[in-house]
Amino acid sequence: MDLPHSSSEQTLDPQDWESMRKLGHQMVDDLIDYWQGIRDEKIWKPIPEEVKAFLDQPLPEKGQSPEEVYQDFKKYIFPYNKGNVHPRFFAWIQGTGTPLGSFADLLASGMNPNTAIGEHSAMYVDRQVVNWCKELMNFPSEASGILVSGGSMANITALTVARNSFGEEKIRQRGLKAASSQLLIYCSVETHSCILKAAEIIGLGSEGVRKIQVNEQFQLDTTALRTQIQADLQAGFLPFCLVGTAGTVNTGAIDPMEELLEISKEFGLWFHVDGAYGALAKLDPIYADALRAMEEADSLAFDLHKWLYVPYEVGCTLIRDQKKHRDAFALTPNYLLQEKRGLSGGLDSISNYGFELSRGFKALKVWMSLKEHGREKYASMITQNNMQAAYLAELVRKSPQLELTAPVSMSITCFRMVVSGWEEAALRELNREILVSLQEEGIASPSSTILDGKYTLRVANVNQRTRMEDMDLLVREVIRLGKQKIASS
Ligand SMILES: Cc1ncc(COP(=O)(O)O)c(C=O)c1O
C-alpha cells in the first residue's frame, strides 16, 4: 500500500493564516458594531422567501472560501436574528448575552476541550463555576452541582436524582418496577412544562404528576396540596417529590417556599425548586425573603442564560447530597478509567454527575462574566429589571385603555388593552394584533399567554440593555397600535 506523502496530506486548517486572521478580526468588528448600534435597529424582521430558499439547499459537495461563507452569513443569517440582544426584547424568558460572554464562547470553542473528563484547565474552571453557583444560592460547600444546557436539563437532572434516591427501592438498578406503586411528583398548574416532560421521560408518566391549583397570586395552594397528598397516601400511591417554582414562567409568581419546605419535611418528600427564571432574584433585597427557603431545598435548578445574562446556553443543577447525585449517574466503563496521574487523572469526571459525556467549555463564559462584573453588579442589574417591571405596571395602571392581568412579580408584567363592551373573543383578537404588529414593525417583542381565560401581552424582562424609556415607548406603541386596530375594525 502506498502511504500518502506528507506534502499531499490534507487538513481543514486555512492555507493562508493571515487571511483567516483578517476574517476573524472582521467578524469581531462586525459584532461590536452590531451590539453598539442595536438600540437603533428594528428588533425583528420577517424572513424573505428568497432567504428561506437559500437556507433550504442540498448538502454542499465542494467547499467555498471562508470569506464567501462569511458573506453568506452576513446576507442570509445575521439580519434575521431573533432579537434577544435588543433592549426591547421581552418574549418568553430569554437573556441578552454580553460581549465578553460571547468572546468567551469563541475562546472556549477555540480551545475546544471536551469538559467531562481529564486533567486540564477547563475542568477546574467548571468546578470553580459550580462552586460559585453554590455560593450565589447559599448552598453548602459539600453540595454538588453540574452545568447543563438550560433549565429543562437542570430540572430533569434533579428529578432523576430524586427518583433514584427514593427509599431503598434501587430504582437505578431495577427500574420503576422496584417501586410498589405509582411514584408521584407534586407541583402547581403554573409549573413549567419541562417538569411534565421530565416526569414522562424518567418513567413516571404524566399520570405521575399531580398539578395543584393556584391562588389568585398564581402561587401553589398549600391547602389543596396537603389534601391531595393525604388522599394519595390513603389510596396507596407513593408521593416522593415536591416541586416549588421560584418565579413561574407565566407571571413570575413565587410559590410559598417556606411552607413547601415544611410540607416536604412532614411527608418525607424530596424538595426540588425550579428556579430556572427566578432563583437569581434572591440577589434583589425585595425578593430575598420570599426565596430564602429555596436555599434548603434538596435540589435547585436555575439558568445562567436568563438572569445572569450569559450567552446561550447554560443552566445549573445543585444537589444538596453529593453522594445521592453521584450515585444517580456514575458509571465507569473500561474506556473511561481515571488514573492517578497524567491526562486521565485529575478531578472526578463530570459525566459521573449527569447524562452527558460530551460537554463544551460552557463554564468559561460564566467564569469570565462573574469575574468581569461580580455579584454586586448582577444584584443591581436584576433589581433594575424588577424596577422596570414595576414601572411598566405603573404606566399600565395609569392608562385607562390598559389593564394588568396578573399581579406583578419579579420582572414579568402581564397586561392587555381593553375596550368596554367588547367580548373576550374580540379582546383576544385585538391584543393578538397588537402583539404581532409590535413584532412586525420591529418595535418591541413581548410574547403572549392566557391567564384566567384572558389573552394577555406578557413582558418578561431579563434584559441587561433595557431602560425605563423602553417601557414608556412600549406602552405608547401598544396604545397607538390598539387605537389603529379599533378604528379599522
Ligand atoms: C420556570 C421555568 N422553568 C424551566 C424553564 C425551561 O428552561 P430552559 O428554556 O432553559 O430549558 C423555563 C424557561 O423559561 C422557566 O421559566
The ligand as a MOL file (V3000), in Angstrom:
LIG
                    3D

  0  0  0     0  0            999 V3000
M  V30 BEGIN CTAB
M  V30 COUNTS 16 16 0 0 0
M  V30 BEGIN ATOM
M  V30 1 C -39.7480 28.3920 35.4180 0
M  V30 2 C -39.0450 27.8000 34.2480 0
M  V30 3 N -38.6420 26.5250 34.2940 0
M  V30 4 C -37.9910 25.9410 33.2670 0
M  V30 5 C -37.7260 26.6400 32.1030 0
M  V30 6 C -37.0040 25.9550 30.9820 0
M  V30 7 O -35.7140 26.4880 30.8930 0
M  V30 8 P -34.8610 26.3220 29.5390 0
M  V30 9 O -35.6380 27.0420 28.4860 0
M  V30 10 O -33.5550 26.9810 29.8500 0
M  V30 11 O -34.7310 24.8840 29.2580 0
M  V30 12 C -38.1450 27.9670 31.9970 0
M  V30 13 C -37.9270 28.7340 30.7750 0
M  V30 14 O -38.3700 29.8400 30.6100 0
M  V30 15 C -38.8150 28.5700 33.1020 0
M  V30 16 O -39.2090 29.8320 33.0560 0
M  V30 END ATOM
M  V30 BEGIN BOND
M  V30 1 1 1 2
M  V30 2 1 2 3
M  V30 3 2 2 15
M  V30 4 2 3 4
M  V30 5 1 4 5
M  V30 6 1 5 6
M  V30 7 2 5 12
M  V30 8 1 6 7
M  V30 9 1 7 8
M  V30 10 2 8 9
M  V30 11 1 8 10
M  V30 12 1 8 11
M  V30 13 1 12 13
M  V30 14 1 12 15
M  V30 15 2 13 14
M  V30 16 1 15 16
M  V30 END BOND
M  V30 END CTAB
M  END
